[in-house]
Amino acid sequence: MKWQNLQLAVFPFLKWWPRVTRKALHYDLMAGLTGAVIALPQGVAFAAIAGMPPEYGLYAGMVPAIVAALFGSSWHLVSGPTTAASIVIFSALSQHATPGSAEYVQLALTLTVMVGLIQFTMGLARFGTLVNFISHSVVIGFTAGAAILIATSQLKHFFGLSLPRGGNFYETLSAVFSRWSEINPYITAVGLVTMLAGILIKRFKPRFPSMIVSMLVGSVAAFALSRILGADVTKIATVGALPASLPPLSAPTLSLTTIKMLAPAALATTLFALTEAVSIARSLADKTGQDLDANQEFIGQGLSNIVGCFFSGYVATGSFNRSGLNYQAGARTPLAAIIAGALLIVLVLLVAPLTAYLPDAAMAGILFLVAWGLIDIPHIRKVLRASRYETLIMGTTFFATLFLELEFAIFLGVMLSLVLYLKRTSHPRLRSRIPNPRQAERPFITDPSLPECPQLKIVRIEDSLYFGSVNHVRETINAMYRENPGQKHLLIVAREINFIDMAGADFLVRLARERKAEGGGLYLYHINEGVCDHFRLIDDLMQIGPENIYETKQEAIAEIFLKLDRTICDRCTARIFLECQTITQ
């Protein structure tokens, strides 16, 4: 058993390999082929954004994609160069070297291996739990916003417009509307034909590789229009021929000076790349019901950058475009990403020159379909109906993704989730509990119509007792005491308390002293295992009194009943507890 666990830890791809059936292999092959074709033009575009030579964008989508799929956790995540990561790299390195120069490339490779080492270390240190702070509403909002950004970035190719480079969401939309009269109808027609072909194939022939077929349909349509009307009239732009070469071996420059210079950029890039990759992986995992291992994903991303650096790849992370396309194309296992990376190598050698016939508008049409598939409308409706808090989180993340920096949008959504979570946990519910006289064992219930003991208040705290919630609990208990000052004894049902920090322990000690000074006492019962650790460590348990902490309700009531004022009990006719039956009047 230990040997098997060790094997799975070292070779995590053994976990999903049994899923590779003949049927799954067919889907993975089609998805991999589609992903490889899409990666050709995108790699060149991302390299240009990053300030790298065009071929480096292709190299970053080869070996890193294969390594990340082998050693990661997600079934559908595809790693490689991305728009956002490329922008981060350019902003981090352009101040140290001229973009495109040999020195710039060397810094990019060094930055890549540094990012990979940090990611790998974080995975080994089990920092993957950080992903638990990314709520489902953050993922939904971020995915929907990113989908719109993907579509917006393709508007210039879809309409044949010349737009300023690097414009954000609203600047791009404004530019499109301001140049509406310049739209090329032939280019738009190619994009529409590509989209229509993809929709029809998906609708009537779902087993067909819709992405590849729609690309071919768009290419044929573009070729026909240019042949009939003339290329000078249609002006249909194509991706263009790409360089046919294998990724050359390379090595980073790990000098102390370079490491010190790039350390801040490496840390910032790491946090962003991991957040982006895990957010994408989690959004796709939610769609498929997969249990994502965030720690393994950290390790996979780290190894992909460490190994990729030596094969001329710059920083790679999870790609929204290719991961969404991989999912939409029907990929079943990470083998699809491995096939995509391997086929990309082959395509660069054999087919790259043929991309000269692939229209930009066809690519845009395909990415429009991918973007639409990423918008989870059913879950958006569910969140809108279910919770105002979750709606606020989702909406904030969505609009932040559109109008702010991509990485800041994720962090903002996570921070808002934490703030609202702390707000909820800082106001735990306190329920008054009363023995049910209608049942023989008299279990505790919450029923305001039933009489309470005039001397004993029973309260259940339904959340953790920590520094953020102590003040609310104190105010609520004080209000209860002011309403019934005769209830000098207080029994706290601690079953729902899963954590008590030092502030909570101090509060209980003060509360015990106050009740004792009033002639009563503080008692607790049904404390969960481990919650008392703070008491034992700081001797608070002794100050409250071990005799005042009980394991069962019966034991607690029996012991507390003996401490009540018998003269008050003699005048009471409610008979709240079973023990009250022993009183004779």
C-alpha positions as CSV (number, residue, x, y, z in Angstrom):
1,M,0.0,0.0,0.0
2,K,2.8,2.4,0.9
3,W,4.6,1.5,-2.3
4,Q,1.5,2.2,-4.3
5,N,1.0,5.6,-2.6
6,L,4.6,6.4,-3.4
7,Q,4.1,5.5,-7.0
8,L,1.1,7.8,-7.3
9,A,2.9,10.6,-5.6
10,V,5.9,10.4,-8.0
11,F,3.9,9.6,-11.1
12,P,0.5,11.2,-10.6
13,F,-0.6,10.4,-14.2
14,L,-1.1,6.8,-13.0
15,K,-4.3,8.1,-11.3
16,W,-6.0,9.1,-14.5
17,W,-4.4,6.6,-16.9
18,P,-7.2,4.0,-16.4
19,R,-9.7,6.5,-17.7
20,V,-8.0,6.4,-21.2
21,T,-10.4,4.0,-22.9
22,R,-10.8,3.7,-26.7
23,K,-13.7,6.1,-26.7
24,A,-11.9,8.6,-24.4
25,L,-8.8,8.3,-26.7
26,H,-10.9,9.3,-29.7
27,Y,-12.2,12.4,-28.0
28,D,-8.7,13.3,-26.6
29,L,-7.1,12.9,-30.0
30,M,-9.7,15.2,-31.6
31,A,-9.3,17.8,-28.8
32,G,-5.5,17.5,-28.9
33,L,-5.5,18.1,-32.6
34,T,-7.8,21.1,-32.3
35,G,-5.7,22.5,-29.5
36,A,-2.5,22.1,-31.5
37,V,-3.9,24.0,-34.5
38,I,-5.2,26.8,-32.3
39,A,-1.9,27.1,-30.5
40,L,0.0,27.9,-33.7
41,P,-1.3,31.4,-34.3
42,Q,-1.9,32.1,-30.6
43,G,1.7,31.3,-29.7
44,V,3.0,33.9,-32.1
45,A,0.6,36.5,-30.8
46,F,1.4,35.8,-27.1
47,A,5.2,36.0,-27.8
48,A,4.7,39.4,-29.4
49,I,2.9,40.6,-26.4
50,A,5.6,39.3,-24.1
51,G,8.3,41.0,-26.1
52,M,9.8,37.6,-27.2
53,P,10.7,36.4,-30.7
54,P,7.6,34.8,-32.3
55,E,8.9,31.2,-32.2
56,Y,9.2,31.3,-28.4
57,G,5.5,31.5,-28.1
58,L,5.3,28.2,-29.9
59,Y,8.0,26.6,-27.7
60,A,6.1,27.6,-24.6
61,G,3.1,25.6,-25.7
62,M,5.1,22.4,-26.4
63,V,7.1,20.8,-23.6
64,P,5.4,22.9,-20.7
65,A,2.0,21.7,-21.8
66,I,3.1,18.0,-21.8
67,V,4.8,18.2,-18.4
68,A,1.9,20.1,-16.7
69,A,-0.5,17.5,-18.0
70,L,1.6,14.6,-16.7
71,F,2.3,16.0,-13.3
72,G,-0.8,18.2,-12.7
73,S,-4.2,17.3,-11.4
74,S,-6.8,18.8,-13.7
75,W,-8.3,16.7,-16.5
76,H,-8.8,19.6,-18.9
77,L,-6.3,22.4,-18.0
78,V,-3.9,23.2,-20.8
79,S,-0.7,25.1,-19.9
80,G,1.2,27.4,-22.2
81,P,1.7,31.1,-22.9
82,T,-1.2,33.4,-22.1
83,T,-2.1,37.0,-22.8
84,A,-2.1,38.1,-19.1
85,A,1.1,36.2,-18.3
86,S,2.8,37.7,-21.4
87,I,1.8,41.2,-20.3
88,V,3.1,40.6,-16.8
89,I,6.4,39.3,-18.2
90,F,6.8,42.3,-20.6
91,S,6.1,44.8,-17.8
92,A,8.6,43.0,-15.5
93,L,11.5,42.6,-18.0
94,S,11.3,45.5,-20.4
95,Q,12.8,47.8,-17.8
96,H,15.9,45.6,-17.6
97,A,16.5,44.8,-21.3
98,T,15.4,45.6,-24.8
99,P,12.4,43.4,-25.8
100,G,13.3,40.8,-28.3
101,S,17.0,41.0,-27.6
102,A,19.2,38.0,-26.6
103,E,19.6,39.6,-23.1
104,Y,15.8,39.9,-22.8
105,V,15.3,36.3,-23.8
106,Q,17.9,35.2,-21.3
107,L,16.1,37.1,-18.5
108,A,12.8,35.6,-19.5
109,L,14.3,32.1,-19.3
110,T,15.8,32.9,-15.9
111,L,12.5,34.3,-14.6
112,T,10.7,31.2,-15.9
113,V,12.9,28.8,-13.9
114,M,12.6,31.0,-10.8
115,V,8.8,31.0,-11.1
116,G,8.8,27.2,-11.6
117,L,11.0,26.6,-8.5
118,I,8.7,28.8,-6.3
119,Q,5.6,27.0,-7.6
120,F,7.1,23.6,-7.1
121,T,8.2,24.5,-3.5
122,M,4.7,25.8,-2.7
123,G,3.2,22.5,-4.0
124,L,5.5,20.4,-1.8
125,A,4.7,22.7,1.2
126,R,1.0,21.9,0.7
127,F,0.1,25.5,0.0
128,G,-2.6,24.2,-2.3
129,T,-5.2,24.9,0.5
130,L,-5.0,28.5,-0.6
131,V,-7.3,27.6,-3.4
132,N,-10.1,27.0,-0.8
133,F,-10.3,30.7,-0.4
134,I,-11.4,31.0,-4.0
135,S,-15.2,30.6,-3.7
136,H,-17.4,29.2,-6.4
137,S,-18.9,32.6,-7.0
138,V,-15.5,34.1,-7.6
139,V,-14.8,31.4,-10.2
140,I,-18.1,31.9,-12.0
141,G,-17.6,35.7,-12.1
142,F,-14.0,35.5,-13.2
143,T,-14.7,32.9,-15.9
144,A,-17.6,34.9,-17.3
145,G,-15.5,38.1,-17.3
146,A,-12.5,36.4,-18.9
147,A,-14.8,34.9,-21.6
148,I,-16.0,38.4,-22.5
149,L,-12.4,39.5,-22.6
150,I,-11.5,36.7,-25.0
151,A,-14.4,37.6,-27.3
152,T,-13.5,41.3,-27.1
153,S,-9.9,40.7,-28.0
154,Q,-11.1,39.0,-31.2
155,L,-13.4,41.8,-32.4
156,K,-10.8,43.4,-34.6
157,H,-10.2,40.1,-36.4
158,F,-13.9,39.3,-36.7
159,F,-14.7,42.7,-38.2
160,G,-11.4,43.4,-40.0
161,L,-10.7,46.5,-38.1
162,S,-7.3,48.1,-37.3
163,L,-7.5,48.8,-33.6
164,P,-4.9,50.2,-31.2
165,R,-2.8,47.5,-29.6
166,G,-3.1,46.7,-25.9
167,G,-6.5,48.4,-25.4
168,N,-8.6,47.3,-22.5
169,F,-12.2,46.1,-22.6
170,Y,-14.0,49.4,-22.8
171,E,-11.4,51.0,-25.0
172,T,-11.7,48.1,-27.5
173,L,-15.5,48.4,-27.6
174,S,-15.4,52.1,-28.0
175,A,-12.9,51.8,-30.9
176,V,-15.1,49.2,-32.6
177,F,-18.2,51.4,-32.3
178,S,-16.4,54.5,-33.5
179,R,-15.1,52.7,-36.6
180,W,-18.4,50.8,-37.3
181,S,-18.4,52.2,-40.9
182,E,-14.9,50.6,-41.6
183,I,-16.1,47.0,-40.9
184,N,-15.1,44.7,-43.7
185,P,-18.2,42.7,-44.7
186,Y,-16.2,39.9,-46.3
187,I,-14.1,39.3,-43.3
188,T,-17.2,39.4,-41.0
189,A,-18.9,36.9,-43.4
190,V,-16.0,34.5,-42.9
191,G,-16.3,34.8,-39.2
192,L,-20.0,34.2,-39.2
193,V,-19.8,31.2,-41.5
194,T,-17.2,29.7,-39.2
195,M,-19.4,30.3,-36.2
196,L,-22.5,28.9,-37.9
197,A,-20.6,25.8,-39.0
198,G,-19.4,25.2,-35.4
199,I,-22.9,25.7,-34.0
200,L,-24.6,23.4,-36.6
201,I,-22.0,20.7,-36.2
202,K,-22.3,20.9,-32.4
203,R,-26.1,20.7,-32.6
204,F,-26.6,18.0,-35.2
205,K,-23.3,16.1,-35.3
206,P,-21.9,16.4,-31.8
207,R,-19.4,13.5,-32.4
208,F,-17.6,15.4,-35.1
209,P,-14.6,17.6,-34.3
210,S,-16.6,20.8,-34.7
211,M,-13.6,23.1,-34.1
212,I,-11.4,21.7,-36.8
213,V,-14.3,21.3,-39.3
214,S,-15.4,24.9,-38.7
215,M,-11.9,26.1,-39.2
216,L,-11.8,24.3,-42.5
217,V,-15.2,25.7,-43.5
218,G,-14.0,29.2,-42.7
219,S,-10.8,28.7,-44.6
220,V,-12.7,27.4,-47.7
221,A,-15.1,30.3,-47.5
222,A,-12.3,32.9,-47.3
223,F,-10.5,31.2,-50.2
224,A,-13.7,31.2,-52.3
225,L,-14.5,34.9,-51.6
226,S,-10.9,35.9,-52.5
227,R,-10.9,33.8,-55.6
228,I,-14.2,35.1,-56.9
229,L,-14.0,38.8,-55.9
230,G,-10.2,39.2,-55.7
231,A,-7.9,39.5,-52.7
232,D,-7.7,43.2,-53.2
233,V,-11.4,43.5,-52.7
234,T,-12.0,41.1,-49.8
235,K,-8.7,42.0,-47.9
236,I,-9.1,38.8,-45.8
237,A,-6.1,38.6,-43.5
238,T,-4.6,35.2,-42.6
239,V,-2.4,34.1,-39.8
240,G,0.6,33.8,-42.0
241,A,3.3,31.2,-42.4
242,L,5.0,30.3,-39.1
243,P,8.7,29.3,-38.6
244,A,9.3,25.5,-38.8
245,S,11.8,24.6,-36.1
246,L,12.1,22.5,-32.9
247,P,12.6,24.1,-29.6
248,P,16.3,24.5,-29.1
249,L,18.0,23.6,-25.8
250,S,18.5,26.6,-23.4
251,A,19.6,27.4,-19.9
252,P,18.9,30.2,-17.4
253,T,21.5,32.5,-15.9
254,L,21.3,31.9,-12.2
255,S,23.8,34.4,-11.1
256,L,23.2,36.1,-7.7
257,T,22.8,39.5,-9.3
258,T,20.2,38.3,-11.8
259,I,18.3,36.4,-9.1
260,K,18.2,39.4,-6.8
261,M,17.1,41.6,-9.7
262,L,14.3,39.3,-10.8
263,A,13.1,38.1,-7.3
264,P,10.2,40.6,-6.9
265,A,9.0,39.9,-10.4
266,A,9.3,36.2,-9.9
267,L,7.2,36.2,-6.8
268,A,4.5,38.4,-8.4
269,T,4.4,36.3,-11.5
270,T,4.2,33.1,-9.5
271,L,1.2,34.3,-7.4
272,F,-0.5,35.5,-10.6
273,A,0.3,32.4,-12.6
274,L,-0.9,30.0,-9.9
275,T,-4.1,31.9,-9.3
276,E,-4.9,31.9,-13.0
277,A,-4.1,28.3,-13.4
278,V,-5.9,27.0,-10.4
279,S,-8.9,29.3,-11.1
280,I,-9.2,27.8,-14.6
281,A,-8.7,24.3,-13.4
282,R,-11.3,24.7,-10.7
283,S,-13.9,26.2,-13.0
284,L,-13.5,23.3,-15.4
285,A,-13.5,20.8,-12.5
286,D,-16.8,22.2,-11.3
287,K,-18.3,21.5,-14.7
288,T,-17.1,17.9,-14.8
289,G,-17.4,17.0,-11.1
290,Q,-13.7,16.4,-10.7
291,D,-12.0,16.5,-7.3
292,L,-9.1,18.9,-7.9
293,D,-5.8,18.4,-6.0
294,A,-4.5,21.9,-5.8
295,N,-1.2,20.8,-4.3
296,Q,-0.5,18.5,-7.2
297,E,-1.5,21.3,-9.6
298,F,1.1,23.6,-8.0
299,I,3.7,20.9,-8.5
300,G,2.7,20.3,-12.1
301,Q,2.8,24.0,-12.9
302,G,6.2,24.3,-11.3
303,L,7.7,21.3,-13.1
304,S,6.3,22.6,-16.4
305,N,8.2,25.9,-16.0
306,I,11.3,24.3,-14.7
307,V,11.6,21.8,-17.5
308,G,10.2,24.2,-20.2
309,C,12.9,26.7,-19.4
310,F,15.5,24.3,-20.8
311,F,13.5,23.9,-24.0
312,S,13.2,27.7,-24.7
313,G,9.8,28.1,-23.2
314,Y,9.0,31.2,-21.2
315,V,6.5,31.4,-18.3
316,A,3.6,29.1,-18.9
317,T,0.4,28.8,-17.0
318,G,-3.2,27.7,-17.4
319,S,-4.6,29.1,-20.6
320,F,-8.3,30.1,-20.7
321,N,-8.4,29.9,-24.5
322,R,-6.9,26.5,-24.9
323,S,-8.4,25.0,-21.7
324,G,-11.8,26.2,-22.7
325,L,-11.3,24.9,-26.2
326,N,-10.0,21.6,-24.8
327,Y,-13.2,21.2,-22.7
328,Q,-15.5,22.3,-25.5
329,A,-13.8,19.9,-28.0
330,G,-14.7,17.0,-25.7
331,A,-11.4,16.1,-24.0
332,R,-11.8,13.4,-21.4
333,T,-8.3,13.1,-19.8
334,P,-5.1,15.1,-19.6
335,L,-3.9,12.9,-22.5
336,A,-5.6,15.6,-24.8
337,A,-3.1,18.2,-23.5
338,I,-0.2,15.9,-24.0
339,I,-1.3,15.1,-27.5
340,A,-1.8,18.8,-28.2
341,G,1.8,19.6,-27.1
342,A,3.2,16.7,-29.1
343,L,1.2,17.5,-32.2
344,L,2.3,21.2,-31.9
345,I,5.9,20.0,-32.4
346,V,4.9,18.0,-35.4
347,L,2.7,20.8,-36.8
348,V,5.4,23.4,-36.5
349,L,7.7,21.2,-38.6
350,L,5.2,20.0,-41.2
351,V,2.1,22.2,-41.3
352,A,3.2,25.6,-40.0
353,P,3.6,27.1,-43.5
354,L,-0.1,26.2,-44.2
355,T,-1.3,28.6,-41.6
356,A,-0.9,31.2,-44.3
357,Y,-4.3,30.1,-45.5
358,L,-6.1,30.2,-42.1
359,P,-8.1,33.4,-41.8
360,D,-7.9,35.5,-38.7
361,A,-11.7,35.9,-38.9
362,A,-12.1,32.1,-38.7
363,M,-9.9,32.0,-35.6
364,A,-12.0,34.8,-34.1
365,G,-15.3,32.9,-34.8
366,I,-14.0,29.8,-33.1
367,L,-12.9,31.8,-30.0
368,F,-16.3,33.4,-29.8
369,L,-17.8,30.0,-29.5
370,V,-15.3,29.0,-26.9
371,A,-16.0,32.2,-24.9
372,W,-19.8,31.5,-25.0
373,G,-19.2,28.0,-23.6
374,L,-17.3,29.4,-20.7
375,I,-20.2,31.5,-19.4
376,D,-22.0,29.3,-17.0
377,I,-25.5,30.7,-17.3
378,P,-27.3,28.1,-15.2
379,H,-25.0,28.6,-12.2
380,I,-25.2,32.4,-12.6
381,R,-29.0,32.2,-12.3
382,K,-28.6,29.9,-9.3
383,V,-26.3,32.4,-7.5
384,L,-28.6,35.3,-8.4
385,R,-31.5,33.5,-6.8
386,A,-29.7,31.9,-3.8
387,S,-27.7,34.6,-2.0
388,R,-27.2,38.4,-2.1
389,Y,-23.7,37.9,-0.6
390,E,-22.7,35.4,-3.3
391,T,-24.2,37.6,-6.0
392,L,-22.1,40.5,-4.7
393,I,-19.0,38.4,-4.9
394,M,-19.8,37.1,-8.3
395,G,-20.7,40.5,-9.7
396,T,-17.7,42.3,-8.2
397,T,-15.3,39.7,-9.6
398,F,-17.0,39.8,-13.0
399,F,-16.8,43.6,-13.4
400,A,-13.3,43.7,-11.9
401,T,-12.2,41.2,-14.6
402,L,-13.6,43.5,-17.3
403,F,-12.3,46.8,-16.0
404,L,-9.3,46.1,-13.8
405,E,-6.1,44.1,-14.1
406,L,-6.9,40.4,-14.5
407,E,-4.9,39.2,-11.5
408,F,-6.3,42.0,-9.3
409,A,-9.8,40.9,-10.2
410,I,-9.2,37.4,-8.8
411,F,-7.5,38.8,-5.6
412,L,-10.4,41.3,-5.2
413,G,-13.0,38.5,-5.4
414,V,-11.0,36.3,-2.9
415,M,-10.6,39.2,-0.5
416,L,-14.3,40.1,-0.8
417,S,-15.2,36.4,-0.1
418,L,-13.0,36.5,3.0
419,V,-14.5,39.8,4.2
420,L,-18.1,38.5,3.9
421,Y,-17.1,35.2,5.5
422,L,-15.6,37.0,8.5
423,K,-18.7,39.2,8.7
424,R,-20.9,36.1,8.9
425,T,-18.6,34.2,11.4
426,S,-18.3,37.4,13.6
427,H,-22.0,37.2,14.2
428,P,-22.7,33.7,15.4
429,R,-26.3,32.8,16.2
430,L,-27.1,32.3,19.8
431,R,-30.2,30.2,20.4
432,S,-32.0,29.9,23.7
433,R,-32.6,26.2,24.5
434,I,-35.5,24.8,26.6
435,P,-36.3,21.2,27.6
436,N,-39.3,19.9,25.6
437,P,-41.9,18.9,28.2
438,R,-43.8,17.0,25.5
439,Q,-41.2,14.3,25.4
440,A,-40.1,12.0,28.1
441,E,-36.4,12.6,27.8
442,R,-37.0,16.3,27.5
443,P,-34.5,17.1,24.7
444,F,-33.5,20.7,24.2
445,I,-35.4,22.7,21.6
446,T,-35.9,26.3,20.6
447,D,-39.4,27.4,21.3
448,P,-40.1,30.9,22.6
449,S,-43.6,29.8,23.8
450,L,-42.2,27.4,26.4
451,P,-41.3,28.7,29.9
452,E,-37.6,28.9,30.9
453,C,-36.0,28.2,34.2
454,P,-36.0,31.4,36.3
455,Q,-32.5,30.7,37.5
456,L,-30.7,28.9,34.6
457,K,-30.3,30.2,31.1
458,I,-29.4,27.6,28.4
459,V,-27.7,29.0,25.2
460,R,-26.3,27.3,22.1
461,I,-23.5,29.1,20.3
462,E,-23.7,28.1,16.6
463,D,-20.2,29.0,15.4
464,S,-16.6,29.4,16.4
465,L,-15.7,31.6,19.4
466,Y,-12.8,33.7,18.3
467,F,-11.5,37.2,18.5
468,G,-13.9,38.4,15.7
469,S,-17.1,37.0,17.3
470,V,-16.4,37.5,21.0
471,N,-17.9,41.0,21.1
472,H,-21.1,39.9,19.4
473,V,-21.5,36.9,21.8
474,R,-20.8,39.1,24.8
475,E,-23.4,41.7,23.8
476,T,-26.0,39.1,23.1
477,I,-25.5,37.3,26.4
478,N,-25.6,40.6,28.3
479,A,-28.8,41.5,26.6
480,M,-30.3,38.1,27.6
481,Y,-29.2,38.7,31.2
482,R,-30.6,42.2,31.4
483,E,-34.0,40.8,30.2
484,N,-33.9,38.0,32.9
485,P,-31.5,39.1,35.7
486,G,-32.6,36.2,37.8
487,Q,-31.0,33.7,35.5
488,K,-27.6,34.0,37.2
489,H,-26.5,30.5,36.0
490,L,-25.6,30.1,32.4
491,L,-25.2,26.7,30.5
492,I,-23.5,27.0,27.1
493,V,-24.2,24.1,24.6
494,A,-20.8,24.0,22.9
495,R,-21.6,21.3,20.3
496,E,-21.6,23.9,17.4
497,I,-18.4,25.5,18.5
498,N,-15.5,24.1,16.4
499,F,-12.8,26.5,17.5
500,I,-12.0,28.7,20.5
501,D,-9.0,31.0,20.3
502,M,-7.3,32.7,23.2
503,A,-9.6,35.7,22.9
504,G,-12.6,33.3,23.2
505,A,-11.0,31.5,26.1
506,D,-10.4,34.8,27.9
507,F,-14.0,35.8,27.3
508,L,-15.3,32.6,28.9
509,V,-13.0,33.1,31.9
510,R,-14.3,36.6,32.4
511,L,-17.9,35.4,32.0
512,A,-17.4,32.7,34.6
513,R,-16.0,35.3,37.1
514,E,-18.9,37.6,36.4
515,R,-21.5,34.9,36.9
516,K,-19.8,33.7,40.1
517,A,-19.7,37.2,41.4
518,E,-23.5,37.4,40.8
519,G,-24.0,34.3,42.8
520,G,-24.4,32.0,39.8
521,G,-22.0,30.1,37.5
522,L,-20.9,29.3,34.0
523,Y,-21.2,25.8,32.7
524,L,-20.4,24.1,29.4
525,Y,-21.3,20.8,27.9
526,H,-20.7,18.8,24.8
527,I,-17.4,20.4,23.9
528,N,-15.9,18.9,20.7
529,E,-12.5,17.2,20.9
530,G,-9.6,19.5,20.5
531,V,-11.6,22.7,21.3
532,C,-10.3,22.6,24.9
533,D,-6.6,22.7,23.9
534,H,-6.4,26.4,24.5
535,F,-7.9,26.0,27.9
536,R,-5.3,23.4,28.9
537,L,-2.4,25.4,27.5
538,I,-3.1,28.6,29.3
539,D,-4.7,27.2,32.5
540,D,-8.1,28.7,31.7
541,L,-9.8,25.4,32.3
542,M,-8.8,25.6,36.0
543,Q,-10.2,29.1,36.3
544,I,-13.6,28.1,34.8
545,G,-13.5,25.0,36.9
546,P,-13.2,21.4,35.5
547,E,-16.3,20.5,37.5
548,N,-18.3,23.0,35.5
549,I,-17.6,21.3,32.1
550,Y,-19.8,18.3,31.3
551,E,-19.9,15.7,28.6
552,T,-23.7,15.0,28.6
553,K,-26.8,17.0,29.0
554,Q,-28.2,14.7,31.7
555,E,-25.0,15.1,33.8
556,A,-25.0,18.9,33.3
557,I,-28.6,19.4,34.4
558,A,-28.3,17.1,37.3
559,E,-25.2,18.8,38.7
560,I,-26.4,22.4,38.0
561,F,-29.8,21.6,39.6
562,L,-28.1,21.0,42.9
563,K,-26.6,24.5,42.8
564,L,-29.9,26.4,42.2
565,D,-31.6,28.4,44.9
566,R,-34.1,25.9,46.5
567,T,-36.4,28.7,47.8
568,I,-36.9,29.9,44.2
569,C,-37.5,26.3,43.0
570,D,-40.1,25.9,45.7
571,R,-42.1,28.8,44.3
572,C,-41.7,27.7,40.7
573,T,-44.6,25.7,39.2
574,A,-43.2,25.3,35.7
575,R,-41.3,22.1,36.4
576,I,-38.8,22.7,33.6
577,F,-36.5,19.8,34.3
578,L,-37.1,16.2,35.3
579,E,-35.2,17.0,38.5
580,C,-37.9,19.5,39.4
581,Q,-40.3,16.6,40.0
582,T,-38.4,15.8,43.2
583,I,-39.5,19.1,44.7
584,T,-42.6,18.8,47.0
585,Q,-44.8,21.7,47.7
